[in-house]
Every structure is written in structure tokens, then in C-alpha cells.
Amino acid sequence: MRSVNDGGGNVAFMLDTDENSLRAQREYWTPERIAGAIPVLPEGPAAPRGMNAVGMATDPVLADLGKMPFCAVGKLYFSDRKYNYVASASIYGERELLLTAAHCVRDSDSAELYEHFLFRRCYDVGRGGAESSAEELTLKTVALKEAWVGAGNDKWQWDYSIAILNGRSSLATPLTHGAGNAKKVRAIGYPTNYYDGKKMVYVDGDTGAGLKGTLFIKGDKMGPGCSGGPWLDGSGIVVGVNSYKIGSERSSLYGIGSPILNDKFESLYQYVLTLI
């Protein structure tokens, strides 16, 4: 593995993609490791005084995997030196690209880069417990903001990552690239508190100001496993990813936040395009 940066705050890690490495990456994910993977959704710091996110969210609704935008989304598996994890991600912008949260790629405190990445698009468990997915894809490059490491409680504004796949997804049309704020969004993912994480769900909600540089959906009940799943506005443009959770249903302010996909995110996207 080697890393490169553009001198403008973006860093990319080129993973080993020789035949032996790719075989080992696929063989790593045995049924036992997949079943034991820990679902991810970090707890953010306490909401700052004065934070009062507006609106509420619907209860999670079962997604139709035969329709966009849901057929672009899937489960992302990865590991560190001790544990295996599972989160969410989506085919985004180009058929070679995958969007997820930075915390699904690299530890912000230790700077450790995770490994054994495997994306299973349209993951689903049918009757009888049989697992299926539209395709399984490995990664060859992961890119994110250098500011993600060492940012402390301000890190959530940088909690996004764009990866380059080994080859193209078979999905004809990826999710639409975009940036900026949105007042109403649809958040998608695989939370384990609904259908045990075996089904994709979505939440519709209004956004308000979250932690520094983020938006927040008050009342979003999705739990661990939804990390990295996309937020879309009413036009189907991606405007965020599931990043952090605040509080619980017992608190007056609970829900899920996303980094704002601003010009800093745009610079990462344009950088990744030069690496395809």
C-alpha cells in the first residue's frame, strides 16, 4: 500500500491489488466473519448548547431494492487489527466509485487505515435466511480528507470518503453527484435495530444544523450498521452520508448527522476522478 496527496488537503491510499492480494481479500470474508461483523454508527459528543434541530423523521421504511436509489446501496465490510465491521455505502458519481463515511475507512485518532474492504450491493436476506447481493466488489483506492485525522470533536465535518473499485459496478446508473445543503432528505442504510440489519431501510426527514459543519435529522431512529449510507434530496442528488448519532429516543434531541458536502467535498471528488 502507498499513499499520495494532492497538496490541497486530500489523501488517497492505493491498496494492494495483485492477484494474490485480491484473492486473500475475498477469502477473508468467511460466513463466520460476515455473521460476526460489528455494525457501525459512532456516538457523537453531547449536543452543544443551543442546538435545536428542526422537524422530525419518519420511522424506517423497507426499501425496494429493484428501484433507484436503493439498488445503488449496499453493505460495506472492513476490519482493523482486532475486529470485523459492517456499515453501508453506495455506488456514487461514476460506476467505479463508492461513497461512504470516513470512519468506515480510517480511524481518526490513531490514523490506522482499515483493510479487507468488501462491498455487497443490494445485500438482502430472503425467506429461509438465504443471503444475496447484486454483486460483490473490492476496493483498490480509498480517499478522504487529511483533516479527518486528529480533528477531535470537530471531525464529523470531514466524515466522508470516496473509494475506487476494482473494475466497474454492473449498476447502469450510479447515484448523482452533488453538494450542498438540503431541507428535506432521504437517508438510507442497514441499521441492525430494524430487520436485524438484514434489510435495507430508509428514513425521510427534515434537516437542521448539527455539530460543526454538519446537518442533523432529528428523530432519525436508524441504529448501528447505517453508517456511510447516503442522504439524497428530493431531486435524487446525494447531499450527505450517515455519520454520527446523538442521544437516544429518551432524550429531547436525538437523531443522526451528516457532514455538509461543500466545496471541500467537491475538491475530494475531483481529485478522485484523476486517480481512476
C-alpha positions in Angstrom: 0.0 0.0 0.0 1.2 3.5 -0.7 -0.4 6.9 -0.1 -0.4 10.1 -2.2 -1.9 13.5 -1.7 -2.7 16.5 -3.9 -1.2 19.1 -1.5 -4.7 20.5 -1.1 -6.0 18.5 1.8 -6.9 15.3 0.0 -5.1 12.0 0.6 -5.5 8.6 -1.2 -4.3 5.2 -0.3 -3.6 2.7 -3.0 -4.3 -0.8 -1.8 -2.5 -3.9 -2.9 -4.4 -5.3 -5.9 -2.2 -8.1 -7.2 -3.9 -11.4 -7.8 -2.9 -12.9 -4.5 -4.0 -9.9 -2.5 -7.4 -9.8 -4.2 -7.9 -13.5 -3.6 -7.0 -13.1 0.1 -9.3 -10.1 0.4 -12.3 -12.1 -0.9 -11.4 -15.3 1.0 -11.0 -13.3 4.3 -14.8 -12.9 4.5 -15.9 -16.3 5.6 -19.6 -16.8 6.6 -18.5 -16.7 10.2 -16.7 -13.4 9.9 -19.6 -11.9 8.0 -22.1 -13.0 10.6 -19.8 -11.7 13.4 -19.1 -8.3 11.9 -19.8 -5.4 14.3 -22.3 -2.9 12.9 -21.0 0.7 13.0 -22.6 4.1 14.0 -20.4 6.3 16.2 -21.9 8.2 19.1 -21.2 11.9 18.6 -20.4 14.3 21.5 -23.2 15.8 23.5 -25.2 18.3 21.5 -23.8 21.8 22.0 -26.0 24.3 23.9 -28.4 26.0 21.6 -28.5 23.2 19.1 -32.2 22.7 18.2 -32.6 20.7 15.1 -36.0 21.3 13.4 -38.5 18.8 12.2 -38.8 15.1 12.7 -38.2 11.9 10.7 -40.4 9.0 9.7 -39.9 5.6 11.1 -37.6 3.5 8.9 -39.3 2.0 5.9 -38.3 -1.1 4.0 -36.6 -0.2 0.7 -37.4 -1.6 -2.7 -34.1 -3.0 -4.0 -35.4 -3.1 -7.6 -35.6 0.7 -7.8 -33.2 3.6 -7.6 -31.8 5.0 -5.5 -31.9 1.8 -3.4 -30.2 -0.5 -5.9 -27.1 1.6 -5.7 -26.7 1.0 -1.9 -25.2 -2.0 -0.1 -23.2 -3.2 2.8 -19.6 -2.4 3.3 -17.4 -4.8 5.3 -14.0 -3.9 6.7 -11.6 -4.7 9.5 -8.9 -3.4 11.8 -6.3 -5.3 13.7 -8.7 -6.7 16.1 -12.3 -6.8 14.8 -14.5 -7.0 11.7 -17.1 -4.4 11.0 -20.1 -3.7 8.7 -21.6 -0.4 7.6 -23.3 1.0 4.4 -22.1 2.6 1.2 -23.3 3.4 -2.3 -22.2 3.5 -5.9 -21.8 7.2 -6.5 -20.9 9.6 -9.3 -19.2 7.0 -11.5 -19.6 3.3 -11.8 -16.1 2.9 -10.5 -16.7 4.9 -7.3 -18.1 4.1 -3.8 -19.2 6.7 -1.3 -19.2 6.0 2.5 -18.2 7.6 5.8 -14.5 8.3 6.6 -15.0 6.4 9.9 -15.6 3.3 7.8 -12.2 3.7 6.2 -9.7 5.2 8.7 -9.5 5.7 12.5 -9.5 9.4 13.2 -7.5 9.1 16.4 -4.8 6.5 15.5 -4.8 7.2 11.7 -5.0 3.5 11.2 -6.3 2.6 7.7 -8.8 -0.2 7.8 -8.5 -3.2 5.5 -10.3 -6.2 3.9 -12.9 -3.9 2.3 -15.8 -5.7 0.6 -18.9 -4.1 -0.8 -22.0 -6.2 -1.3 -24.5 -4.1 -3.4 -28.2 -4.7 -2.7 -27.5 -7.0 0.1 -30.6 -8.8 1.3 -31.7 -11.9 3.3 -34.7 -13.7 1.9 -37.1 -16.2 3.2 -35.3 -19.1 4.8 -32.3 -16.9 5.7 -30.5 -17.1 2.4 -28.2 -14.1 1.8 -27.9 -12.5 -1.6 -26.4 -9.4 -3.3 -26.4 -8.0 -6.8 -22.6 -8.1 -6.9 -19.5 -8.2 -4.6 -16.8 -5.7 -5.2 -13.4 -5.0 -3.7 -11.6 -1.6 -3.5 -8.3 -0.5 -5.0 -8.1 3.1 -3.7 -9.6 4.9 -0.7 -9.5 8.7 -0.5 -10.6 11.2 2.2 -9.6 14.5 3.8 -6.4 14.7 5.7 -8.2 16.9 8.2 -10.2 13.8 9.3 -7.2 12.6 11.4 -6.7 14.5 14.7 -9.7 16.8 14.4 -11.3 15.7 17.8 -14.9 16.6 18.2 -14.8 18.7 15.0 -14.0 15.7 12.9 -17.6 15.0 11.8 -17.5 17.7 9.1 -14.8 15.6 7.4 -16.6 12.3 7.8 -16.8 11.2 4.1 -14.7 9.1 1.9 -14.7 8.2 -1.8 -13.2 4.8 -2.9 -12.3 3.5 -6.3 -13.5 0.0 -7.1 -11.6 -2.8 -8.7 -13.5 -2.6 -12.0 -16.9 -1.2 -12.7 -20.1 -1.9 -10.9 -22.8 -3.6 -13.1 -25.2 -0.9 -12.0 -26.1 1.1 -15.1 -26.6 4.5 -13.3 -24.8 5.5 -10.1 -26.2 7.9 -7.6 -26.0 11.5 -8.8 -23.0 13.6 -7.7 -23.9 16.8 -5.9 -23.1 19.1 -3.0 -24.7 21.5 -0.6 -27.5 21.6 2.0 -31.0 20.3 1.7 -34.0 20.9 3.9 -35.6 17.5 3.3 -33.7 14.3 2.7 -34.0 10.6 2.4 -31.4 8.7 4.4 -30.6 5.0 3.5 -28.8 2.2 5.3 -28.7 -1.1 7.0 -29.4 -0.5 10.7 -29.4 -3.5 13.0 -32.3 -2.2 15.1 -34.6 -2.8 12.1 -34.8 -6.3 10.5 -31.6 -7.1 12.3 -29.6 -5.4 9.6 -30.7 -8.0 7.1 -32.8 -5.5 5.1 -32.2 -2.0 3.6 -34.4 0.7 5.0 -34.8 4.5 4.5 -35.9 7.5 6.6 -37.4 10.7 5.3 -36.8 13.7 7.5 -36.2 17.5 7.8 -32.7 18.7 8.4 -31.4 21.3 10.8 -28.0 22.4 12.0 -25.9 19.7 13.6 -22.4 19.6 15.0 -19.8 21.9 13.4 -20.1 21.6 9.6 -22.9 19.1 9.7 -26.6 18.7 9.2 -28.9 16.7 11.5 -32.1 14.7 11.2 -33.9 15.0 14.5 -35.8 11.8 15.3 -33.9 9.5 12.9 -34.1 6.1 14.6 -31.6 4.2 12.5 -29.0 2.4 14.6 -25.6 0.8 14.1 -24.9 -0.5 10.6 -26.3 2.5 8.8 -23.0 4.4 8.8 -22.0 5.6 5.4 -25.4 5.2 3.8 -26.3 8.1 1.5 -28.6 11.1 2.1 -30.5 12.3 -1.0 -32.5 15.4 -1.6 -35.9 15.5 -3.4 -34.1 15.5 -6.8 -32.2 12.4 -6.1 -28.9 14.2 -5.6 -26.6 12.9 -2.8 -26.2 15.6 -0.2 -24.7 13.6 2.8 -23.9 10.3 4.5 -25.0 8.8 7.8 -22.1 9.9 10.1 -22.9 10.1 13.8 -25.7 9.7 16.3 -26.7 11.9 19.2 -28.7 10.8 22.2 -31.5 8.2 22.3 -35.3 8.2 22.0 -35.4 9.0 25.7 -33.7 12.4 25.1 -35.4 15.5 23.7 -32.8 15.8 20.9 -31.7 12.6 19.2 -31.0 11.6 15.6 -28.3 11.2 13.0 -26.0 13.8 11.5 -24.1 14.1 8.2 -21.2 16.2 7.0 -22.2 19.0 4.7 -20.9 18.2 1.2 -19.5 21.6 0.4 -16.6 22.8 -1.8 -14.1 20.8 0.3 -16.0 17.6 -0.6 -16.1 18.7 -4.2 -12.3 19.0 -4.2 -12.0 15.4 -3.0 -14.4 14.2 -5.7 -12.4 16.0 -8.4 -9.2 14.6 -7.0 -10.5 11.0 -7.1 -11.6 11.4 -10.7 -7.9 12.0 -11.6 -7.0 8.7 -10.0 -9.4 6.4 -11.8 
